[in-house]
């Protein structure tokens, strides 16, 4: 088995342990309010980081290509109060159009 598969299995096992630790350690008690707010902010922050890295950091340097146009168009759609699905479709169409033209 390759080292990549060992890494995948290790990360998967660590995920199961971390997810199981919460209920075991809390024992049915609710989270403190401050911890709940912090945990609620983790998912959007992680998603934003993943989008930024995958869009602009493709080759360990700043890359501005069609993906940046797609993310920018999605940001404009969200600023105009478009539903998330519409923002995704707008980003996909703009990215595909830019790739077709360029």
Secondary structure, 3 states (H helix, E strand, C coil): CCHHHHHHHHHHHHHHHHHHHHHHHHCCCCCCHHHHHHHHHHHHHHHHHHHHHHHHCCCCCCCCCHHHHHHHHHHHHHHCCCCHHHHHHHHHHHHHHHHHHC
